[in-house]
Amino acid sequence: MAKIQLEDVTKRYPDGFEAVKHMDLDIADGEFMILVGPSGCGKSTALRMIAGLEDITEGLLYIGEEVVNDRTPKDRDIAMVFQNYALYPHMSVRDNMGFALKLAKVDKAEIDRRVEEAAKVLDLTQHLDRKPANLSGGQRQRVAMGRAIVRNPRAFLMDEPLSNLDAKLRVQMRAEVAGLQDRLGTTTVYVTHDQTEAMTLGDRVAVMRAGVLQQVDAPQQLYNDPANIFVAGFIGSPAMNFMPARVDGSVVRLPMAEVRASGPIAANGGGNGLIAGIRPEHFQDAALVGADKRTGGATFRARIDLLESVGSELYAHFELEHEGVESAELAELAQDAGTAEVPGAGAGNVVARLDPASQVRQGAEAELWVNTSRVYYFDAATGGRIFAEGAR
Amino acid sequence: MSHAPRDRVKWLIAISVVVLYALIPVLWMISLSLKKSSTIGTDTSFFPSDPTLDNYSALFKSGSDFSRALVNSFGIAAIATLIAIVLAAMAAYALARLQFAGKALILSGSLAIAMFPPISIVGSLFNVWRNVGLFDTWPGLIIPYMTFSLPLAIYTLSAFYREIPWELEQAAQVDGATPFQAFTKVILPLAAPGTFTAAILVFIFAWNDFLFANTLTSTANARTVPATLAFFTGASQFDQPIAAIAAAAVVVTVPIIVVVLIFQRRIVAGLTAGAVKG
C-alpha cells in the first residue's frame, strides 16, 4: 500500500492534443479516489499514466515515496481492473487469478493458497476451473477483481469496472467493491463517468473536464459546494437547473423570483453576466411549506408539464420564461448526456423534486416555492462559482 | 416450405456435379496407380481389371530416389514453415501493435514480394546459388520458400493479432509480464488458430513447389518429390512411367489431404477470424 501523487502531470500526444493538463492530485495511503468526468475528459488517460500504460509527457508521478515515471507497469506493483475485464480467454479462472503470481515466481502452493483465499472472498470457489467464456458478466467482473487482489499490490486501478454490467448487478457490485476496498484498505483509483457511482463509492471524488481537474472533494462536499458550473451540473441527478440571473441594484432577478443581492454578486453581476443554479430538491409545493419557512424563499406559479412519480419522490417538470443560458461547460455536459439532441430540452425546462404528498396535477398550474437561500451563482463567462456573502 | 424436398434434390445434384468434377482427376490417378504399367495402354476401363500394388512397392524399394525425395520434401517444407512462422509471428505482432517509422513501407514491400513472379528470379538465383554453394542443398530451397511465403504468413497473422483486444496485453503487463512474456503467454496462445492456418498455408506452398525444386537442385541430395517425379523413368526406355508417376502422385497428395482434414476446423476458424473475445 502506498500513496499516489501526481505533480503537474501533463499528457500530450504527438499531434499536440493535451489529454491531461497540469494535473496535481494527492491520493492518500488507503484512500478510495474516484476520477469522474464526461467521456474524453482525460480521466482514463490519467489512470493509464498511473498504471504505466501511457507515458507521462511532463510532471512527476510518485507511488509511495519514489518517482515512477520511467518504470514499466510490471515494476510499479499496481493491479488494474479493465472495463472489459481483459481476462485471458485461454486460461481457467484459477490461472487467470494466479498469472501475476506465477510471473513473479511465487511457489505453487502459495499461489494456490492465495487464489483460493481470494476466490472465497469473491464467491468464485466453485468456478475456479472454468474458462472465462463460460462465466456470466458478474462472475467475470469478480474474476477481474480477484486477479487484482491476489497480488496484494500497492494500489488498485479500476477503469470503469462496472460499466459492462446491467443496472441491478451494477448496484450490487458497487456495494461489493466498496466493501472490499474498505476491508483491504488498499489505495484505489477508480475511473467512472457515472456520477452516482462516484458519489456512492469514493472517499474523495476528482471531477475532470477537458483534461483539467475541476475539483477534488468528498462527495457530499462536492454536491453542496461545487467550485464551478461544470461540477454543479455534473454532480447530482436529476441535474441542477440553470437559469439566467440579472443583478438589478440590490436584488438578483431570477426568472421566477427576486433575491436580495449580496456583496460579491452585486459586485460581479454587472460584468460577465450571471447564471443561477437551483437543485431540484430546493423547490417545493408551496402548499406543503409552512408559513414560517416561506420567508426563506419565494413562491411562484408555473404550469406543470410533466409529473413523474418514483414512489418516494415526485419530479415535476415545468417551463420558465427565459432565454436560456449560454455556457460552454453546460453545452458539453448536455452533449455528453445526449440531451443536446433532444428537442425542447435545455432552455427554460426546470425539474423540481416535490414531496410525494403534493397535490399538484400534470397539466395544471401549481404554486411552487423555491428556497432562495440555496441558489448557486456562477459567472456566465468563466463558469466559476460566485459565493454569496459568508457562504464560505 | 413445399419446395424444400425439390430444392434439396437440386442442391444434391449441383453438389455432386461439383464434387465429381473436382475428384475425377484424383480418382483417375488412383486408378492409374493400381494398374500394371504394361497394361496402361490397353486397360482403358476406370476400374483396373487386375489391380496391383506393384507400383507402390517399386517406389519404396531400397535405393530409390523417391524415398529420399520424400524425406527432402518433408524436411525442407517443415524447416521453411518453422522459420517462416517464427519470423512472421514476430513481424506481424510488430506491424499490428507498434507504431514505427517505415511501417507502411514494410507492409507494401512484403505485399510486393508476394506479387513478385518467382520465375523472374529463378534464373539469377540459379547462378548465385551455384557461386555461394547453396545449389542442390536444403538451405538452397528453404531460403526461397521462406521468403516467398513470409508475406502471406505476415498478413494472415497480423489480421489475427489485430483481433485480439489490446487490453489483454496491457493486463499482462500490469500483471508483471515483460512485453516478450505478454506475447508468448497471452497473445500466441490466443492466435494459435491463425498460426496454424499460416503454417499450413506455408507448408503446402513449400510442399507443392516445382519451380524452385526443379531449378535449384541437380541430385537426390535436395530434390523434392514434385521435381523427382519429372525424372521418373520406366523399367526400360520404351516403357512409359505413367503408372509409377501416378502412384508417386498419390503418395505426395495423401499428406496434404490428411493435414487439411485434421486442421479443417482450424483453417476455417482461421480464415474467419474474429472469434477471439476478451
Interface residues (C-beta under 8 A of the other chain):
Chain A: A51 G52 L53 T72 P73 K74 I78 A79 M80 F82 Q83 N84 Y85 A86 L87 Y88 P89 H90 F99 A100 L103 A104 A133 R147 R151 L157
Chain B: P165 E167 L168 Q170 A171 A172 Q173 V174 D175 G176 A177 T178 Q181 K185 V186 P189 L190 V276 K277 G278
